[in-house]
Amino acid sequence: MRFHVTSLPHTKTSKEYCACAYTQKVLNFCKMMMSLGHEVIHYGAEGSVVDCTEHVQIISDAEQRQFFGDVDWHRFSFPIKWDAREPYWKLTNTRAAEEINKRKQKKDFVCVVGGNCQKPLADGVGDDMTITIEPFVGYYGIFSKFRAFETYTHQSCVYGTMSSDPNGQFYDCVIPNYYDPVDFSVTHDRKDYLLYIGRLISRKGINVVLEIAKATGRKLILAGQGAKSIEPDHLITEEGIYIPLNDQISYYGYAGVKERCKLMSEAHAVLMPTLFMEPFGGVAVETQFCGTPIITTDYACFSETVKHGVTGYRCHTLEQFKWAVENTDKLCSPNERRAIAVENYSIHSVKYMYQEWFNMLLGLWGQGWPDVSDTSRKDMSWLYKC
């Protein structure tokens, strides 16, 4: 199989940009498809470090600085607008379509990561020789005929926005986010602090995190983007939230791949009380790869990704969050927690889910849905189990 994989205009496809969940998805997707022996052509920024057959540059360092400035993205949120009319989307869509048209062959897949922002790209390529797919849907602005959603919860949410009484689609599927196990490890040198890692915004539950820390009296480390100003005794987020910094609460700042692993693996527990309908919430799964308990809210993606009472707890009230923090010893062992994550969310497992989906889609070039000629199937184990 051949895949044309488009990346995003504001990042480089490399581990350095792991703070962008979708850049990380593109990076690991390319690695998975290459490991299966497929041809992968990546379309992205200058300086990308990605496992692929060919890297095609569609935006330069100089152009990225022109569009996005020299913003310190380790500290601030990525300065991008999700609007196809923005000049950087127009530039990268036009260039990607031109380059794909030079290389496309019959039955190729065009994989887009930006939803509606990359619809002009798909329109420029057409569907006479290729199938355009959205294989990483953790957003709402979908446009293609064929989509892989991150969770069943998010699939239902998206369908609900499209119609008050929607029908399903046979060729849509759920394939969870995926991670390289080598980026995470389990340690037995666990500390007593609570960890919050993510954007410092209210919808991610930062205010709830502060309440949990106060209720439990445990030390709290905050890590992630979104600090507008930092003083010795407090920080103010980009939303204007005031966070005191003292002997109990500290701000780590941006955490790269190695730093993220250390912070997660040594924490007593990771807090993720997200308020919005989180499509996947990668931190919850990354935490499990590190063998650490994860404590979340009890809705959206977490009903699928957090095994309540096993890998972590899902809570409704402050009393429940406090109890969860104080009773992590009742959960499974760190090694068992990691084993569950590896089985369900590692690139070595998830790549076969994608392989099944792509085989289904390739059948559309022939008889499609009515074709029952293949009698080689032994099981249906490819479906998302968690």
Backbone hydrogen bonds, N-H to C=O, Kabsch-Sander energy under -0.5 kcal/mol:
donor,donor_aa,acceptor,acceptor_aa,energy
3,F,39,E,-2.7
4,H,109,F,-3.0
5,V,3,F,-0.7
5,V,41,I,-2.9
6,T,4,H,-0.6
6,T,111,C,-2.4
7,S,43,Y,-2.6
11,T,8,L,-0.6
14,S,12,K,-1.7
17,Y,14,S,-1.5
18,C,15,K,-1.5
20,C,17,Y,-1.8
21,A,19,A,-0.8
24,Q,20,C,-2.1
25,K,21,A,-1.7
26,V,22,Y,-2.2
27,L,23,T,-2.4
28,N,24,Q,-2.5
29,F,25,K,-2.6
30,C,26,V,-2.4
31,K,27,L,-1.5
32,M,28,N,-2.4
33,M,29,F,-2.6
34,M,30,C,-2.3
35,S,31,K,-1.9
36,L,32,M,-1.1
37,G,34,M,-1.7
38,H,33,M,-2.2
39,E,1,M,-2.7
41,I,3,F,-3.2
42,H,40,V,-0.6
42,H,54,E,-2.7
43,Y,5,V,-2.8
44,G,42,H,-0.6
44,G,56,V,-1.9
46,E,59,I,-2.3
48,S,45,A,-1.6
49,V,13,T,-1.7
50,V,48,S,-0.5
52,C,50,V,-0.8
53,T,40,V,-2.6
54,E,40,V,-1.5
56,V,42,H,-3.5
56,V,54,E,-0.5
57,Q,55,H,-0.5
58,I,44,G,-2.9
59,I,44,G,-0.8
64,Q,60,S,-2.3
65,R,61,D,-2.3
66,Q,62,A,-2.0
67,F,63,E,-2.4
68,F,64,Q,-3.0
69,G,65,R,-1.9
71,V,68,F,-0.7
73,W,71,V,-1.6
75,R,72,D,-1.6
76,F,72,D,-2.8
80,I,78,F,-2.0
83,D,81,K,-1.8
86,E,83,D,-2.3
89,W,86,E,-0.7
90,K,86,E,-2.2
91,L,87,P,-2.5
92,T,88,Y,-2.1
93,N,89,W,-2.7
94,T,90,K,-2.1
95,R,91,L,-2.4
96,A,92,T,-2.6
97,A,93,N,-2.4
98,E,94,T,-2.2
99,E,95,R,-2.4
100,I,96,A,-2.8
101,N,97,A,-2.4
102,K,98,E,-1.1
103,R,99,E,-0.9
103,R,100,I,-0.8
104,K,100,I,-2.5
107,K,129,M,-2.0
108,D,105,Q,-1.8
108,D,129,M,-0.9
109,F,2,R,-2.5
110,V,131,I,-2.5
111,C,4,H,-3.2
111,C,109,F,-0.6
112,V,110,V,-0.6
112,V,133,I,-2.1
116,N,141,G,-1.9
117,C,114,G,-1.7
118,Q,115,G,-2.4
119,K,116,N,-1.4
122,A,118,Q,-1.9
123,D,119,K,-2.8
124,G,120,P,-1.9
125,V,121,L,-1.3
126,G,122,A,-2.5
131,I,108,D,-2.2
132,T,130,T,-0.5
133,I,110,V,-2.8
134,E,146,F,-2.3
137,V,148,A,-2.5
138,G,136,F,-1.0
142,I,140,Y,-2.1
146,F,132,T,-0.6
148,A,134,E,-2.5
149,F,147,R,-0.5
149,F,173,C,-2.9
150,E,137,V,-1.9
155,Q,151,T,-2.0
156,S,152,Y,-2.3
157,C,153,T,-2.1
158,V,154,H,-2.7
159,Y,155,Q,-2.6
160,G,156,S,-2.3
161,T,157,C,-1.3
162,M,158,V,-1.1
162,M,159,Y,-0.6
163,S,159,Y,-1.4
172,D,169,Q,-1.5
173,C,147,R,-1.9
175,I,149,F,-2.5
175,I,173,C,-0.5
179,Y,345,Y,-2.5
183,D,180,D,-2.3
184,F,181,P,-1.8
187,T,290,C,-0.5
190,R,188,H,-0.8
191,K,266,E,-3.9
194,L,219,K,-3.2
195,L,269,A,-1.9
196,Y,221,I,-2.6
198,G,223,A,-2.6
200,L,225,Q,-2.7
201,I,199,R,-2.0
204,K,201,I,-1.0
205,G,202,S,-2.1
206,I,201,I,-1.3
209,V,205,G,-2.3
210,L,206,I,-1.8
211,E,207,N,-1.6
212,I,208,V,-2.4
213,A,209,V,-2.4
214,K,210,L,-2.0
215,A,211,E,-2.4
216,T,212,I,-2.3
217,G,213,A,-2.2
220,L,248,Q,-2.9
221,I,194,L,-2.7
222,L,220,L,-0.5
222,L,250,S,-2.6
223,A,196,Y,-2.3
224,G,253,G,-1.5
226,G,75,R,-3.7
227,A,75,R,-1.3
228,K,226,G,-0.8
228,K,236,I,-1.9
229,S,236,I,-1.8
231,E,234,H,-3.3
234,H,231,E,-0.6
235,L,243,I,-2.3
236,I,229,S,-2.4
237,T,241,I,-2.2
238,E,226,G,-2.0
240,G,237,T,-1.7
243,I,235,L,-2.8
243,I,241,I,-0.5
245,L,233,D,-2.5
246,N,249,I,-2.1
250,S,220,L,-2.3
252,Y,222,L,-3.4
252,Y,250,S,-0.6
253,G,222,L,-0.8
256,G,254,Y,-0.5
260,R,256,G,-3.1
261,C,257,V,-1.9
262,K,258,K,-2.1
263,L,259,E,-2.7
264,M,260,R,-2.5
265,S,261,C,-2.8
266,E,262,K,-1.8
267,A,263,L,-0.8
267,A,264,M,-0.6
268,H,193,Y,-2.8
269,A,193,Y,-0.9
270,V,293,P,-2.4
271,L,195,L,-2.9
272,M,295,I,-3.0
274,T,272,M,-1.8
275,L,203,R,-2.7
276,F,203,R,-1.2
278,E,276,F,-2.3
284,A,281,G,-1.5
285,V,281,G,-0.7
285,V,282,G,-0.5
286,E,282,G,-2.8
287,T,283,V,-2.5
288,Q,284,A,-1.1
289,F,285,V,-1.9
290,C,286,E,-1.1
291,G,288,Q,-1.6
292,T,287,T,-2.1
294,I,311,T,-1.1
295,I,270,V,-2.7
296,T,313,Y,-2.7
297,T,272,M,-0.9
298,D,315,C,-0.8
301,C,278,E,-1.7
302,F,299,Y,-1.2
303,S,300,A,-1.5
304,E,301,C,-2.4
305,T,301,C,-1.7
306,V,302,F,-2.0
307,K,305,T,-0.6
308,H,306,V,-1.1
309,G,312,G,-2.9
310,V,307,K,-2.5
310,V,312,G,-0.5
311,T,307,K,-1.8
312,G,307,K,-1.3
313,Y,294,I,-1.8
315,C,296,T,-3.0
321,F,317,T,-2.3
322,K,318,L,-2.6
323,W,319,E,-2.4
324,A,320,Q,-2.7
325,V,321,F,-2.3
326,E,322,K,-1.8
327,N,323,W,-0.7
327,N,324,A,-1.0
328,T,325,V,-0.7
330,K,327,N,-1.5
331,L,328,T,-1.6
332,C,310,V,-2.5
337,R,333,S,-2.5
338,R,334,P,-2.2
339,A,335,N,-2.2
340,I,336,E,-2.0
341,A,337,R,-1.8
342,V,338,R,-2.9
343,E,339,A,-2.3
344,N,340,I,-1.7
345,Y,341,A,-3.2
346,S,342,V,-1.2
347,I,179,Y,-2.1
349,S,346,S,-1.3
350,V,346,S,-2.8
351,K,347,I,-1.4
352,Y,349,S,-1.1
353,M,349,S,-0.6
353,M,350,V,-0.9
354,Y,350,V,-1.9
355,Q,351,K,-2.0
356,E,352,Y,-1.9
357,W,353,M,-1.9
358,F,354,Y,-2.9
359,N,355,Q,-2.2
360,M,356,E,-2.0
361,L,357,W,-2.3
362,L,358,F,-2.6
363,G,359,N,-1.3
364,L,361,L,-1.6
365,W,362,L,-1.8
366,G,363,G,-1.6
368,G,363,G,-1.5
371,D,368,G,-1.8
372,V,370,P,-0.5
375,T,373,S,-0.7
383,L,380,M,-1.3
384,Y,174,V,-0.5
